[in-house]
Each structure stands twice: as C-alpha cells, then as structure tokens.
Amino acid sequence: MRQVDKLVVVQGPLRRDEEERRWYSEGASNCLVLTRRGRLLEPQPVFAPTSYRLLARQVSAAEARSFAVAHRFSHERPLP
C-alpha cells in the first residue's frame, strides 16, 4: 500500500476503473472505496460521487479492510 500524502482529486465517474468494495462509517455519512485497480478513495458526496479523494495506491483488499477498521469505517459492502 502506497499512501498519497498530497491532495489528489479523481473526477467521477471513474474511467477505466470501477468500485469494488465500500466501507461505511456509522450513519453512512462517510465511506471509503477500494477500486478494482487497487486505489483507495474517499467519494464526495458519498452517494453518486462527482469526485474522489485519492488516499492510497496499490492497495490489496486486506490492506483496505485494515485501513477502514482503523479509521472507524466498520460496515463493509462488496459491490457486484
């Protein structure tokens, strides 16, 4: 996992990539997204995002899960 230290914004909808999993906070006011290409993103807004903040690259599902739990995103939802 390679965390991104600077603010990088990815425009939505995602192109050449798709959301694979989401982790929601209590109340679903925030969430994290793991993409099929291994990017960890924070969508803005949570539902029907128009942009994403890039948090990390080259992230495995296990690393994303650990990151989500450590940051209190406890509700995991795999996407079809």
Phi and psi in degrees as GROMACS dihedral restraints (atoms count N, CA, C in turn):
[ dihedral_restraints ]
;  ai    aj    ak    al  type     phi  dphi    fc
    3     4     5     6     1  -113.6    20    10
    4     5     6     7     1   103.9    20    10
    6     7     8     9     1   -71.1    20    10
    7     8     9    10     1   147.0    20    10
    9    10    11    12     1  -100.7    20    10
   10    11    12    13     1   120.8    20    10
   12    13    14    15     1   -84.5    20    10
   13    14    15    16     1   -28.1    20    10
   15    16    17    18     1   -97.6    20    10
   16    17    18    19     1   165.8    20    10
   18    19    20    21     1   -77.6    20    10
   19    20    21    22     1   116.5    20    10
   21    22    23    24     1  -124.4    20    10
   22    23    24    25     1   126.3    20    10
   24    25    26    27     1  -108.6    20    10
   25    26    27    28     1   131.5    20    10
   27    28    29    30     1  -108.3    20    10
   28    29    30    31     1   125.6    20    10
   30    31    32    33     1   -73.5    20    10
   31    32    33    34     1   142.8    20    10
   33    34    35    36     1  -100.7    20    10
   34    35    36    37     1   158.1    20    10
   36    37    38    39     1   -69.8    20    10
   37    38    39    40     1   156.5    20    10
   39    40    41    42     1   -64.7    20    10
   40    41    42    43     1   139.4    20    10
   42    43    44    45     1  -114.7    20    10
   43    44    45    46     1   139.0    20    10
   45    46    47    48     1    57.6    20    10
   46    47    48    49     1    24.8    20    10
   48    49    50    51     1  -160.6    20    10
   49    50    51    52     1   159.9    20    10
   51    52    53    54     1  -142.7    20    10
   52    53    54    55     1   153.0    20    10
   54    55    56    57     1   -68.8    20    10
   55    56    57    58     1   135.2    20    10
   57    58    59    60     1  -109.7    20    10
   58    59    60    61     1   -42.2    20    10
   60    61    62    63     1  -141.9    20    10
   61    62    63    64     1   154.7    20    10
   63    64    65    66     1  -132.3    20    10
   64    65    66    67     1   146.5    20    10
   66    67    68    69     1  -124.4    20    10
   67    68    69    70     1   124.5    20    10
   69    70    71    72     1  -103.7    20    10
   70    71    72    73     1   148.7    20    10
   72    73    74    75     1   -80.5    20    10
   73    74    75    76     1   171.5    20    10
   75    76    77    78     1   -58.0    20    10
   76    77    78    79     1   133.5    20    10
   78    79    80    81     1    80.0    20    10
   79    80    81    82     1    -3.0    20    10
   81    82    83    84     1    57.1    20    10
   82    83    84    85     1    30.4    20    10
   84    85    86    87     1   -79.5    20    10
   85    86    87    88     1   -21.1    20    10
   87    88    89    90     1  -140.3    20    10
   88    89    90    91     1   159.4    20    10
   90    91    92    93     1  -156.3    20    10
   91    92    93    94     1   166.2    20    10
   93    94    95    96     1  -117.8    20    10
   94    95    96    97     1   149.2    20    10
   96    97    98    99     1  -127.5    20    10
   97    98    99   100     1   132.8    20    10
   99   100   101   102     1  -105.0    20    10
  100   101   102   103     1   128.3    20    10
  102   103   104   105     1   -96.1    20    10
  103   104   105   106     1   166.2    20    10
  105   106   107   108     1   -62.4    20    10
  106   107   108   109     1   -27.2    20    10
  108   109   110   111     1   -86.7    20    10
  109   110   111   112     1     4.5    20    10
  111   112   113   114     1    84.0    20    10
  112   113   114   115     1    27.7    20    10
  114   115   116   117     1  -100.6    20    10
  115   116   117   118     1   139.6    20    10
  117   118   119   120     1  -102.7    20    10
  118   119   120   121     1   120.2    20    10
  120   121   122   123     1  -126.2    20    10
  121   122   123   124     1   157.3    20    10
  123   124   125   126     1  -118.4    20    10
  124   125   126   127     1   108.9    20    10
  126   127   128   129     1   -75.3    20    10
  127   128   129   130     1   146.1    20    10
  129   130   131   132     1  -132.3    20    10
  130   131   132   133     1   118.2    20    10
  132   133   134   135     1   -68.8    20    10
  133   134   135   136     1   176.0    20    10
  135   136   137   138     1   -60.1    20    10
  136   137   138   139     1   -46.0    20    10
  138   139   140   141     1  -104.2    20    10
  139   140   141   142     1   134.6    20    10
  141   142   143   144     1    54.4    20    10
  142   143   144   145     1    58.6    20    10
  144   145   146   147     1   -64.1    20    10
  145   146   147   148     1   143.3    20    10
  147   148   149   150     1  -101.8    20    10
  148   149   150   151     1   -15.0    20    10
  150   151   152   153     1  -157.4    20    10
  151   152   153   154     1   164.4    20    10
  153   154   155   156     1  -134.5    20    10
  154   155   156   157     1   144.1    20    10
  156   157   158   159     1   -93.5    20    10
  157   158   159   160     1   125.1    20    10
  159   160   161   162     1   -78.5    20    10
  160   161   162   163     1   121.3    20    10
  162   163   164   165     1  -100.7    20    10
  163   164   165   166     1   -37.4    20    10
  165   166   167   168     1  -160.7    20    10
  166   167   168   169     1   159.7    20    10
  168   169   170   171     1  -123.1    20    10
  169   170   171   172     1   163.4    20    10
  171   172   173   174     1    54.4    20    10
  172   173   174   175     1    49.8    20    10
  174   175   176   177     1  -103.3    20    10
  175   176   177   178     1   129.8    20    10
  177   178   179   180     1   -85.3    20    10
  178   179   180   181     1   165.8    20    10
  180   181   182   183     1   -61.3    20    10
  181   182   183   184     1   -39.7    20    10
  183   184   185   186     1   -65.6    20    10
  184   185   186   187     1   -41.6    20    10
  186   187   188   189     1   -65.1    20    10
  187   188   189   190     1   -42.2    20    10
  189   190   191   192     1   -63.1    20    10
  190   191   192   193     1   -42.2    20    10
  192   193   194   195     1   -61.5    20    10
  193   194   195   196     1   -44.6    20    10
  195   196   197   198     1   -63.4    20    10
  196   197   198   199     1   -43.6    20    10
  198   199   200   201     1   -61.1    20    10
  199   200   201   202     1   -45.2    20    10
  201   202   203   204     1   -61.4    20    10
  202   203   204   205     1   -47.3    20    10
  204   205   206   207     1   -64.1    20    10
  205   206   207   208     1   -41.8    20    10
  207   208   209   210     1   -63.6    20    10
  208   209   210   211     1   -26.8    20    10
  210   211   212   213     1  -105.3    20    10
  211   212   213   214     1    18.8    20    10
  213   214   215   216     1    66.1    20    10
  214   215   216   217     1    35.4    20    10
  216   217   218   219     1  -105.5    20    10
  217   218   219   220     1    87.4    20    10
  219   220   221   222     1   -96.0    20    10
  220   221   222   223     1    -9.2    20    10
  222   223   224   225     1  -103.6    20    10
  223   224   225   226     1   103.0    20    10
  225   226   227   228     1   -89.9    20    10
  226   227   228   229     1   140.1    20    10
  228   229   230   231     1  -139.3    20    10
  229   230   231   232     1   108.0    20    10
  231   232   233   234     1   -68.8    20    10
  232   233   234   235     1   145.5    20    10
  234   235   236   237     1  -106.2    20    10
  235   236   237   238     1   146.7    20    10
